[in-house]
Amino acid sequence: MRSLQSISGYLLAACLLLCGADLAGASDGDAAHAYRRGYNLILDENWQGAIAAFDDLIKRHPASDWVDDAAFWRCYARQQLDEPAAELFDCYERLLERYPDSEWQDDARRAMVRLAQKLDREGRPVYREKVRDFGQDEDADRLLAILVALGEIGDERSVRVILDRLEGTEDEQLRARIVEALEDVESDLALEKLQTLLRDDPSELVRRAALETLADHDDFDSAPLLRGIINDPDQPLNLRLEALDNLGNDEPPGLLHFLKEIAVGENDDLALEAIDEIGNVEIEEAVQVLVEIMAKSPSYERRIEVLDSLEDLEYDSAAQAILEVARNDPDPRIRREATESLGDMETERARDALIELLQEMDN
């Protein structure tokens, strides 16, 4: 693969000349788009790449709503690289201090408790002292271990014990975690309770947990429920995005049609998420759907997202579609991004497309 990379890298530098326009005034890019790039690197377990991507997002978009998400995943990626526990602890601690309203606060605290335990074993009790107020999380972990074990037993009495504990708990974070513990419970009673929580619970966090649990449940067809939430403008946007992110278990033909309708709709956040999800539908029909979305989308951010999804599909037809954009799009920024996408694909057809661009430039 090294030869392909070196060739595409050389040609990429030359092909960028095709864009020809003054890009000095080009946008730094959308923060949400930058976050998706970083998160995809997390999914690929490219920890160094993810750290660099999130560092760049934090630097370029310090006021963005995504900056706390980036800060959390940056710490997480560093943890996967086995960096010193004290430095990781400091990373999560800075997140707590800088973003007190972040939804990642609970996850960061749990990571800090585990790190403090490790540091305590190494003879550094000061970190244990720092997390002494997190003790309720440790109690919650023990409680959840018991509830998960009851769920594995799965008889009616065990399920009722779990649900009774859920009803008797006021702490929002703990209730959400109890809901997640119901994922593998094979019980109609549990499924009914999850649907009730998703529909009626006053806590958005608990509703999101119920949504994710139902989407991952082997005994529940969640697609109709998820589509209803996505299409309901009265639902919180975060819940609609969560439903869209969990729709991947649906059958590809119907899923592609549904995602296309969202991708060309009025809501930009939903559209970007839908386009990203199309890139995860690994059938070649997804390429034509993305081409049609590109033709209908005046939005720069949506069209960039289309290029990212085409790049993820890696079909020859996807490389051809990107080539046409690199040749013909009226926006020099889009042409540049398309050329870079061909270089990032690292397939033979993408390499050939870059050579074609270079030859056309010579002529």
N, C-alpha and C positions, 0 to 999 in steps of 0.2 A: 504493500500500500504506500510505501515511502515514495516510490517513483511517481505515483499518481499525485501525491501531495505536492511534491516538488514541482511537477509540471503545472498543476493547477495554480500553485502559488505564483509561479513566474508569469503565467498567462494572465492571472487575475490583475497583477500590477499593470500590465499592458492594457487589458480590456477596460480598466477604469477610465482610460482616456476617452472612451466612447461617450461618457456622460457629458463631457465638454462644457458643462455650464458652471457658472460660479456658485459654489456650494457654501460660501462663507456665511450666508444667512440661513443655512439649513437648521432645522430644529434639532435640539439635543436628543430628541426622541421622547416618547411617552414613558412615564415612570412605570405604568402597569406593564407595558411591553417589555421594558428592561427587567422587571421582576419575573415575568414568565420565562425570559431567557435564563435567568439565574436559577429558577426553580427547575427547569428542564435539566440543567446541569446537575442539580441535586438528585433528580430521578435517575440520571445516567451515572451517578456516583463519581462524577468528575469534581472532586472536592476542591482542588486548587482553582479550577476554572470557576466554580461557584463562588468561592471567596472573592476572586477578582471581580466577578460580575456584580456582586452585592456591594463591594467596596465602591465600585464606580457609580452604582445607583445612589448610594448614600451621599457621595460627593456631589453628584450632579443634581440630585433632587432632594435636598435636605428637608424641605417642607412637605414632601409628598406623604400621602396616606399609606404608602407602601414601605416607608423607611423603617418602621419597626419590624415588619415582616422580614425585610432584608437583614436587619440586625440579628434577628433570631436565627435565621438559616445560616448566616455567616458564622455565628458561634457553633451551631450544630455541625457545619462542615469542618470547622477546626477540630471539633471533638472527634470526628471520624478519622482525622489524621494523627490522633493520639498525641496532641500537643500537651504540654505540662498541665496538670490538673489545676494548679493555682492560676495560671493564665486563663484557662477556660472559665474558672469560677469568676474571675474579674470580668470576663467578656459578658457573661450572663448578668452579673451584678450591674454593669453599666446599662444594660438594656432595661432593667427594673428602674434605675434612677432616671434615665432619659425619657422613657416612654411609660409613665405610670398607668396610662389607660389602655395599654396594648392588650390585645386578646392573647398574647403569648406569655403574659405574666405567670400564669399557672405552670406552663411547661418549663419556663426558665427556672422557677423556684424548685420544681422537681429535679431538674438537672443539677442545680446547685446543692440540693440535699445529697444526691448521690456522690457528687464531687467532694463535698465536705466529709462524707463518711470515708472516702478513699484517703483524703488528706489527713484525717484523724488517725487512721491506721498507720500512716507514715510519720506520725509524731508531730502533727501540726494542728493541735486542737482549736486554734483560734478560728478556723473556718467553721468548725462545728458550732462554736459560740455564735457566729454570725447568722446561722440558720436556725437557731433555737426556737424562733417564733414560727418556723415552718412545721412544727411538730405535728400539727393537725393533718398535714399532707401524708406523713408517715402512718398515722392512724387510719387515714382514708385508704392508703394502699393495703393495709391489713384487712380492712373491712371489705374492700373490693375483691381481694383474693378469696375471701370466704364466699362472697356472692357469686363470683365466677364459678367456684367449685359447686355451689348449689345449682347453678345453671347447667353445668355438665351432667348433674344427676337428672335434672329436667322433669321430675314428676310434678304434679299439680301443687303439692305442699311446698316444694322448693321454690317454684315460681311465685307462689303467693307470698312467701317470706321476702323474696327480692322486691316484689311490687309494694309490699307493706313498708319496707325500708325506704323505698323511693318516695312514697307518699309522706312518710314521717320526717323527711329531710328537707330543711329549708335552704341550706347552702346551695347556691346555683351551680357552682363548679362540681360539687360532689354529686348532685342530681344528674348532671350531664354524664359524668363518668359511670354512674350506675346504669344509665340508659345504654351506654356503649357496651356494658357487660352483658346485655341481653342479645347481642348479635347472634350467638350460636345456640340460643335457647329455642328448642323446637316445641313451641307451645302456641296454640291459638289465642290463649289468654294474653300472652306477652305481645303477640302481634297486634291484637286489638288495642292494648294499652299504648303501644308505640304510635299507632295511628291517631289515637286520641291526643297524645302529647303533641304530635306534629300539628294537629289541627287547632288545639285549644290552649296549649300551655302559654302562660304570659312571658316566659323567658325565651328569648330568641336563641340563646346558647343551648338550652334543653331541646328546643325544636330542631335545631341543626343536628344535634346528636341523634335525635329520633330519626331524622331524615337519613343520615349516613348509615344508621343501624338497619333501617328498612331496606336501603339500597343494597347493602352487602348481605342481606339475609337470604339464605339458599331457598327458603320455603315461601318466599313472597315475591310476586311479580310487581316490582316497584315502578315500572315504566309509566303506566297511566297516571299514577299519583304524582310522579316527578314532573311529567308534562303539564299537568294541571297547575302545579305550583309555578313553573316557569312562565306560563301564559297568564298568570293572575297578577295584574299590576298592583293589586292591593297588598300583596305579600311583600315583606322586606326584601330589598335588593340582595342583601347577602344570602338570604335563604334561597332566592331564585338562582343565584350564581352557584350555590352549593348543590342545588338540584340538577343544574346543567352539568356540573362537574361529575355528578354520579350517574349520569344517564348512559354511560358507555356500555352498560350491560344489555341495552336494547339491541334488537336485530338490525344489522347494518343498513339494508335498503330503506326501511322506514325511518331509521335514525338519521340518515343523510338528508332525507327530504325535510324532516323536522328541523334539523340544525341549520339547513340552508335558509329556511324561513326566519329563524332567529337572527342569522348572520346578516340579513338584509333589512332587518327591522329598525325601529327608531332608537332603541336603547343601545348606546355604544358599549357599555360594559358587558351586557349580555351578548352582543354581536361578537366582540373580541373573544369571549369565552367559547362561543359556538364555533368560531373559525378554528380556534385552537383544538377543540374536540374533534373536528373533522380530520385534522392531521393525525389523530389517533385511531381513526377508522381505517384499518389496514386492508382496504380493497381498492382496486384501481379506479372504480367509479368515483371515488372521492376526488380524484384529480379534476374531472370535468365539473363537478360541483364547485370546486374552488375557483376554477376558471370563470364560471358564471358569476360567482360572487365578486370576483375582481372586476368584471365588466360593469357590475351594478353599483359598485361602492365608490363614491367620490371621496370618502374619508381616507386620508393618508395613513392613519393608524390601522384601519381595517385592512388596507391593501398590503401594508407591511406584514401584518399577521397572516395574510393569505400566503405570502412568499415563505414565511417560516413554516407553515403547514405543508406547503408543496415540498419544501426541502426535507421535511420529516418523512414524507411518503416514499421517496427514493426510487420511484418508478421512472422508466425512460420517458414516459409521457409527462411526468412531473417536470423533469429536466427540460423537455421541449417547451412546456408552458412557461417556465421561468425564462427560457431563452427568448421567447416572443416578447415578454415584458422587457427584458434587457435591450432588445432591439427597438421597440416601438413605443414604449410608454412616454407620454409627453412630459412627465415630471422627472427631472434629472436625478432627484433623490431616489425615486423608485427604481430607475435604471441602475443606479449604483448598487442599491440593496439587492437587486436581482442578480447582478454580476457576482456580488459577494456570495449570494446563496448558491450559485453554481459551484464556486470554489469550495464551499463548505460541504456540498453533497458528497464529494469524493467518489463518484461513480464514473464508469467509462463514458456514459452518455453525457454527463455533465462536463467531463474533460473535453469531449468532442465539441460540445456547444461552445466552450471557451475558445477552442481553436477556430471555430467558425467565426466567432466575433472578431478575433484577431485578424483573420484573413479578410473579412469585410472591411475592417479598418484600413488595412494595407491597400485595398482596392479603391 
